[in-house]
Amino acid sequence: MFPYRSKLLSSLSSLILLWDSPVLQGEILARSGETLDQPAHAALRHLFAWGPTRPSVLAEVLGTGASNVSKIIGRLDQDGLVVRTTDEGDGRATAVRLTSRGEEEARGVYARGDRMIAEVLEGWSVGDVRRYTALTERFVTDAITATAHMRVRGLRP
């Protein structure tokens, strides 16, 4: 555990570190018979949720550089999952969008995520899942609001 005074922050940090690990996700995907790697999964998730996206924006959310995201897009393009198009907001820029096959694959990525959380919550009661979900949704909403304020003023003393 991380040495924060807040047990909540320590627990959240541990969870993020665990689930955001490309190595862990890669191992789980490989043992599940998945042919796409973790960066491809992340790109599909974002493209499905947001629609056509500039490669630079995709690189930012994936936490990688332009050359690496170009390789990810290239692999997805070769597999027929994405196409490059003109950005609707700026005709000089390029965007990446899912093909119908890419949308189908992205739905599968989300389905695997649903199976993953179902395994985690296997021993939980329906009531516990509902309570935890409601508190998590509240936490996320408050975190988004607080983060917007922190971006403007920094942390309070």
Secondary structure, DSSP 8 states (H G I E B T S, - for coil): ----S-HHHHHHHHHHHHHT-HHHHHHHHHHTT--S-HHHHHHHHHHHHH-SB-HHHHHHHHT--HHHHHHHHHHHHHTTSEEEEEETTEEEEEEEEE-HHHHHHHHHHHHHHHHHHHHHTTTS-HHHHHHHHHHHHHHHHHHHHHHHHHHHH----
